[in-house]
Amino acid sequence: MTSMELVGLNTKWYRYKNNLTQEDYANKTKFKMAYISVIETGNANLTCKNIDFIAKSFNIKPELLFHEDTAKLAKKLPIRVDMYRKNQSK
């Protein structure tokens, strides 16, 4: 996996673990929802500043955004995590 894919998948994973939709996360970080989508699909070439910002938003160390194990878990999540979370609560 590339660094961009790792950070994207880990961002998706931590957003999922925090029970946040992309809209919730956009409101929390002031990122646009479209940008969050680009990040999570591994298509954003993030600056170190944005990586630090994302990590801080989840209260984690930046290096956790590069862990392959959690990225692999995130790959197993459905595309629409918010829909998955709603179905799990039934």
C-alpha positions in Angstrom: 0.0 0.0 0.0 1.1 3.5 -0.6 1.4 6.1 2.1 -1.6 7.9 0.8 -3.6 4.7 0.9 -2.5 3.9 4.4 -3.4 7.4 5.7 -6.7 7.3 3.9 -7.7 3.9 5.1 -6.6 4.7 8.7 -8.6 7.9 8.6 -11.6 5.9 7.6 -10.9 3.4 10.3 -10.6 6.0 13.1 -13.7 7.9 11.9 -15.6 4.5 12.0 -14.2 3.8 15.5 -15.4 7.2 16.6 -18.8 6.6 15.1 -18.6 9.6 12.9 -20.1 10.0 9.4 -18.1 11.9 6.8 -20.5 14.8 7.5 -19.8 14.6 11.2 -16.1 14.5 10.6 -16.3 17.4 8.2 -18.1 19.5 10.8 -15.5 18.6 13.4 -12.4 19.3 11.3 -13.8 22.0 8.9 -12.6 19.9 6.0 -15.1 19.6 3.1 -16.9 16.3 2.8 -15.5 15.8 -0.7 -12.0 16.3 0.6 -12.6 13.6 3.3 -13.7 11.3 0.6 -10.6 12.0 -1.4 -8.4 11.3 1.7 -10.2 8.1 2.6 -9.9 6.7 -1.0 -6.1 7.3 -0.8 -6.1 10.0 -3.5 -5.0 13.0 -1.3 -1.4 13.9 -1.2 -1.5 15.3 2.3 0.9 17.6 3.9 2.6 16.7 7.2 0.5 19.5 8.7 -2.8 17.9 7.6 -1.6 14.4 8.8 -0.8 16.0 12.2 -4.2 17.7 12.2 -6.1 14.4 11.3 -4.2 12.6 14.1 -5.0 15.3 16.6 -8.6 15.2 15.6 -8.7 11.5 16.7 -6.4 12.0 19.7 -3.9 9.6 18.3 -0.2 9.8 17.3 0.4 10.6 13.7 2.3 7.3 13.1 -0.9 5.4 13.8 -2.2 6.7 10.5 0.5 4.6 8.7 -0.2 1.3 10.4 -0.9 -1.4 7.9 -2.9 -3.6 10.3 -5.7 -1.1 10.8 -5.6 -0.1 7.2 -6.4 -3.8 6.3 -9.3 -3.7 8.8 -10.6 -0.5 7.1 -10.5 -2.2 3.7 -13.1 -4.7 5.0 -15.5 -1.9 6.0 -18.3 -1.2 3.6 -18.1 1.9 1.3 -20.8 3.6 3.2 -19.7 3.3 6.8 -22.6 5.4 8.1 -25.1 3.0 6.6 -23.2 0.0 8.1 -23.3 1.6 11.6 -27.1 2.2 11.4 -27.7 -1.4 10.3 -25.6 -2.7 13.2 -27.7 -0.9 15.8 -30.9 -2.7 14.8 
